[in-house]
Amino acid sequence: MEIGQKVQVCRLRDRVSGDIVNKLGKIGIVKDFKMTDGSGVGAIVEFDDNTATWFFEDELKPVS
């Protein structure tokens, strides 16, 4: 996964707010990376509606 790459939210690992649940299946662009609580790296994804949030890498899949 690289900055600028298009990705789709394919699953959600944890319980999250309704705003984030609505991102399931949506396509966005990786804007940056974030260190998580020691269990890996997350990707900050920005969507067409100009919102951004972070996801674990295994919650995202590349879009060609």
C-alpha positions in Angstrom: 0.0 0.0 0.0 1.3 3.4 -1.0 0.3 7.1 -0.4 -1.9 8.1 -3.3 -3.2 4.6 -3.9 -7.0 4.0 -4.3 -8.3 1.5 -1.8 -11.7 0.1 -0.8 -12.9 -0.5 2.7 -13.6 -4.3 2.7 -14.1 -5.1 6.4 -14.1 -3.5 9.8 -12.1 -5.2 12.5 -13.6 -3.5 15.6 -16.9 -1.9 16.7 -16.9 1.6 15.3 -19.2 4.6 15.1 -22.0 4.7 12.5 -20.1 7.3 10.4 -17.2 4.8 9.9 -19.6 1.9 9.3 -21.0 3.9 6.4 -17.5 3.8 4.8 -17.7 0.0 4.3 -17.5 -0.7 0.6 -16.5 2.9 -0.2 -13.3 3.8 -2.2 -10.9 6.4 -1.0 -7.2 7.5 -1.4 -4.4 6.7 1.1 -3.2 10.0 2.4 -0.7 8.9 5.1 0.1 6.1 7.6 -0.4 5.9 11.3 1.3 3.8 14.0 -1.3 1.9 15.9 -1.1 0.6 19.4 1.8 -1.7 18.6 -0.2 -4.2 16.5 0.8 -2.7 13.2 0.4 0.3 10.9 -2.9 1.9 9.8 -3.6 3.9 6.7 -5.4 7.3 6.7 -7.9 7.2 3.9 -9.6 10.3 2.5 -13.0 9.9 0.7 -14.9 11.9 -2.0 -16.9 13.7 0.7 -13.6 15.1 2.1 -13.8 13.1 5.3 -10.8 11.0 6.4 -10.2 8.3 8.9 -7.7 5.5 9.5 -8.1 1.8 9.0 -5.9 -1.2 9.7 -4.2 -2.5 6.5 -6.2 -5.7 6.5 -9.5 -3.7 6.4 -8.5 -2.3 3.0 -7.9 -3.7 -0.5 -6.3 -2.0 -3.5 -8.5 -0.8 -6.3 -7.1 -1.0 -9.8 
